[in-house]
Amino acid sequence: MNVEYLLPIICFWRTISTEISKHKENSPAIINNFVSFIHCISYIVHYNYDYNLDYAVHMSIGFFIYDLIYIFSNLNRTCQTQTRTQIKNDLKQQAPFILHHIAGICLLNTALTSDANQQYILYSYHILEKSNIMIYISYYLHKQYAEYVRLNIISNFMQLIVYSYYRLIQLPLYCYNTKQLIYQFHFTTQFLIAAIYCMGLAWSYRLLIKNIANFYIVWSPTRSMKYSSTG
């Protein structure tokens, strides 16, 4: 990991956030969602065109560090202004993202320091980023166009399909086809891969529950006229 790369990259992501906020009068969470989406697309494009992947990995590590700073700064503000119960709820809500980012930094750093592991980790990371695309789109629609219920229900369903396919089908299949290589990884790397898969499994379950609830909304005989007339 090249620290000389990381410091300017962290500043770069902060600059992206600042520039978006100048043109979009949205909450910091929505702006950060824009930044996350830009990072996601950036890595996918870099990987598909095999363009300067070493720098692309540093861009992702820098993004994770930037996002951790954003998360901890929000938690710090919560500690200063909210009740203990609210602090615990916020920490519980952000804990999966903190663990995810730390695991991502460790795995990407392994890709930089081990040529033998690099191809596997970068392709797996490519799969993970593709699974995230609909998360950012759904979040934006939910926050900005909550009144369009049908649109949000369709978006949630697409999020479930895309996320579950890449996390629960394509990633395990790739792991199975390269299992001999995985057996040679350090135990820590194997553990992080398993942890990220379990996070994907848990999030897919949450998405499934949300879509089941949406199904009952769609077919409920008492659904509102607002629902029937929007989207």
C-alpha positions as CSV (number, residue, x, y, z in Angstrom):
1,M,0.0,0.0,0.0
2,N,1.5,3.3,-1.1
3,V,0.7,6.0,1.4
4,E,1.8,8.7,-1.1
5,Y,-1.1,7.6,-3.2
6,L,-3.6,7.4,-0.4
7,L,-3.4,10.9,1.1
8,P,-4.3,12.7,-2.2
9,I,-6.9,10.1,-3.0
10,I,-8.7,10.6,0.3
11,C,-8.6,14.4,-0.4
12,F,-10.0,13.6,-3.9
13,W,-13.0,11.8,-2.5
14,R,-13.6,14.7,-0.1
15,T,-13.4,17.1,-3.0
16,I,-15.9,15.1,-5.0
17,S,-18.3,15.3,-2.0
18,T,-17.8,19.0,-1.7
19,E,-18.4,19.7,-5.4
20,I,-21.6,17.6,-5.4
21,S,-22.9,19.5,-2.4
22,K,-22.5,22.8,-4.4
23,H,-24.8,21.6,-7.1
24,K,-27.2,19.4,-5.1
25,E,-29.0,20.7,-2.1
26,N,-29.3,17.3,-0.5
27,S,-28.5,15.8,2.9
28,P,-24.9,14.6,3.6
29,A,-26.1,11.0,3.4
30,I,-27.5,11.4,-0.1
31,I,-24.3,13.2,-1.2
32,N,-22.2,10.4,0.3
33,N,-24.4,8.0,-1.6
34,F,-23.4,9.8,-4.9
35,V,-19.7,9.5,-4.0
36,S,-20.1,5.8,-3.2
37,F,-21.8,5.3,-6.6
38,I,-19.0,7.1,-8.4
39,H,-16.4,4.9,-6.7
40,C,-18.4,1.8,-7.6
41,I,-18.6,2.7,-11.3
42,S,-15.0,3.9,-11.3
43,Y,-13.6,0.5,-10.2
44,I,-15.8,-1.5,-12.5
45,V,-14.7,0.6,-15.5
46,H,-11.0,0.3,-14.5
47,Y,-11.3,-3.5,-14.1
48,N,-13.2,-4.1,-17.3
49,Y,-10.6,-2.1,-19.3
50,D,-7.7,-3.5,-17.3
51,Y,-6.5,0.1,-16.9
52,N,-4.0,0.8,-14.2
53,L,-5.5,-1.6,-11.6
54,D,-2.8,-0.8,-9.1
55,Y,-4.0,2.8,-8.9
56,A,-7.7,1.7,-9.0
57,V,-7.0,-0.5,-5.9
58,H,-5.5,2.5,-4.1
59,M,-8.6,4.6,-5.2
60,S,-10.8,2.0,-3.5
61,I,-8.7,1.8,-0.3
62,G,-8.7,5.6,-0.2
63,F,-12.5,5.6,-0.6
64,F,-12.9,3.2,2.2
65,I,-10.7,5.3,4.5
66,Y,-12.6,8.4,3.4
67,D,-16.0,6.7,4.1
68,L,-14.8,5.5,7.5
69,I,-13.8,9.1,8.4
70,Y,-17.3,10.2,7.3
71,I,-19.0,7.5,9.4
72,F,-16.9,8.2,12.6
73,S,-17.4,12.0,12.2
74,N,-21.2,11.4,12.1
75,L,-20.9,9.1,15.2
76,N,-18.9,11.8,17.0
77,R,-21.7,14.4,16.3
78,T,-24.3,11.9,17.5
79,C,-22.3,11.4,20.7
80,Q,-22.4,15.1,21.3
81,T,-26.0,15.8,20.6
82,Q,-28.1,12.6,21.0
83,T,-29.2,10.4,23.9
84,R,-27.4,7.2,24.8
85,T,-30.1,5.1,23.2
86,Q,-29.7,7.0,19.9
87,I,-26.0,6.6,20.0
88,K,-26.3,2.8,20.5
89,N,-28.8,2.6,17.6
90,D,-26.5,4.6,15.3
91,L,-23.5,2.5,16.2
92,K,-25.4,-0.7,15.6
93,Q,-26.6,0.6,12.2
94,Q,-23.1,1.7,11.1
95,A,-21.2,-1.4,12.6
96,P,-21.7,-3.6,9.4
97,F,-20.3,-0.8,7.2
98,I,-17.3,-0.2,9.5
99,L,-16.5,-4.0,9.5
100,H,-17.1,-4.2,5.7
101,H,-14.7,-1.3,5.0
102,I,-12.0,-2.7,7.3
103,A,-12.3,-6.1,5.6
104,G,-12.2,-4.5,2.2
105,I,-9.0,-2.5,3.0
106,C,-7.3,-5.6,4.3
107,L,-8.2,-7.7,1.3
108,L,-7.2,-5.0,-1.2
109,N,-4.0,-4.5,0.6
110,T,-3.4,-8.3,0.2
111,A,-3.9,-7.9,-3.5
112,L,-1.2,-5.2,-3.6
113,T,1.3,-7.2,-1.6
114,S,0.7,-10.7,-3.1
115,D,0.9,-11.3,-6.8
116,A,-0.4,-14.8,-6.3
117,N,-3.6,-13.6,-4.7
118,Q,-4.1,-10.5,-6.8
119,Q,-6.1,-11.8,-9.7
120,Y,-8.5,-13.7,-7.5
121,I,-9.1,-10.8,-5.1
122,L,-9.5,-8.2,-7.8
123,Y,-12.0,-10.3,-9.7
124,S,-14.0,-11.1,-6.5
125,Y,-14.0,-7.4,-5.6
126,H,-15.3,-6.7,-9.1
127,I,-18.2,-9.0,-8.5
128,L,-18.9,-7.3,-5.1
129,E,-18.9,-3.8,-6.7
130,K,-21.4,-4.9,-9.4
131,S,-23.7,-6.2,-6.7
132,N,-23.7,-2.7,-5.1
133,I,-25.0,-0.7,-8.1
134,M,-28.7,-1.1,-7.3
135,I,-28.1,-0.4,-3.6
136,Y,-27.1,3.2,-4.5
137,I,-29.9,3.6,-7.0
138,S,-32.5,2.3,-4.6
139,Y,-31.3,4.5,-1.8
140,Y,-31.5,7.6,-3.9
141,L,-35.0,6.8,-5.2
142,H,-36.2,6.1,-1.6
143,K,-34.8,9.3,-0.3
144,Q,-35.7,11.6,-3.2
145,Y,-38.9,10.0,-4.6
146,A,-40.5,8.2,-1.7
147,E,-44.0,9.2,-3.0
148,Y,-43.5,7.0,-6.0
149,V,-44.3,3.8,-4.2
150,R,-44.4,1.6,-7.3
151,L,-41.1,2.8,-8.5
152,N,-39.5,2.1,-5.1
153,I,-41.0,-1.3,-4.9
154,I,-39.6,-2.2,-8.4
155,S,-36.3,-0.8,-7.4
156,N,-36.2,-2.8,-4.2
157,F,-37.0,-6.0,-6.2
158,M,-34.2,-5.3,-8.7
159,Q,-31.9,-4.6,-5.8
160,L,-32.7,-8.0,-4.4
161,I,-32.2,-9.8,-7.7
162,V,-28.9,-8.1,-8.6
163,Y,-27.4,-8.2,-5.1
164,S,-28.4,-11.8,-4.4
165,Y,-27.2,-13.0,-7.8
166,Y,-23.7,-11.6,-7.5
167,R,-23.2,-12.2,-3.7
168,L,-24.9,-15.6,-3.4
169,I,-24.4,-17.2,-6.8
170,Q,-21.6,-15.7,-8.9
171,L,-19.2,-15.1,-6.0
172,P,-19.6,-18.6,-4.5
173,L,-19.3,-20.2,-7.9
174,Y,-16.1,-18.3,-8.5
175,C,-14.8,-19.4,-5.1
176,Y,-15.7,-23.0,-5.8
177,N,-13.9,-23.0,-9.2
178,T,-10.8,-21.5,-7.6
179,K,-10.9,-23.4,-4.3
180,Q,-7.4,-24.8,-4.8
181,L,-6.1,-21.3,-4.9
182,I,-8.1,-20.2,-1.9
183,Y,-6.7,-23.1,0.2
184,Q,-3.3,-21.5,-0.3
185,F,-4.4,-18.2,1.1
186,H,-3.4,-17.1,4.6
187,F,-6.0,-17.9,7.2
188,T,-6.8,-14.2,7.8
189,T,-7.6,-13.8,4.1
190,Q,-9.8,-16.9,4.1
191,F,-11.6,-15.6,7.1
192,L,-12.3,-12.2,5.6
193,I,-13.6,-13.8,2.4
194,A,-16.0,-15.9,4.5
195,A,-17.0,-12.9,6.6
196,I,-17.9,-10.8,3.5
197,Y,-19.9,-13.7,2.1
198,C,-21.8,-13.9,5.4
199,M,-22.5,-10.1,5.3
200,G,-23.9,-10.6,1.8
201,L,-26.1,-13.5,3.0
202,A,-27.4,-11.4,5.9
203,W,-28.1,-8.4,3.6
204,S,-29.8,-10.6,1.1
205,Y,-32.1,-11.8,3.8
206,R,-33.0,-8.3,4.8
207,L,-33.8,-7.4,1.2
208,L,-35.9,-10.5,0.9
209,I,-37.9,-9.5,4.0
210,K,-38.4,-6.0,2.6
211,N,-39.6,-7.4,-0.7
212,I,-42.1,-9.7,1.0
213,A,-43.5,-6.7,2.9
214,N,-43.7,-4.8,-0.4
215,F,-45.6,-7.8,-1.9
216,Y,-48.3,-7.4,0.7
217,I,-48.4,-3.7,0.1
218,V,-49.0,-4.3,-3.6
219,W,-51.7,-6.9,-3.1
220,S,-53.4,-5.3,0.0
221,P,-57.0,-4.6,-0.7
222,T,-56.7,-1.5,1.5
223,R,-53.8,0.1,-0.3
224,S,-54.1,3.8,-0.6
225,M,-55.3,5.7,-3.7
226,K,-51.9,7.5,-3.5
227,Y,-50.2,4.3,-4.2
228,S,-52.6,3.4,-7.0
229,S,-52.1,6.7,-8.8
230,T,-48.3,7.1,-8.5
231,G,-45.2,5.7,-10.1
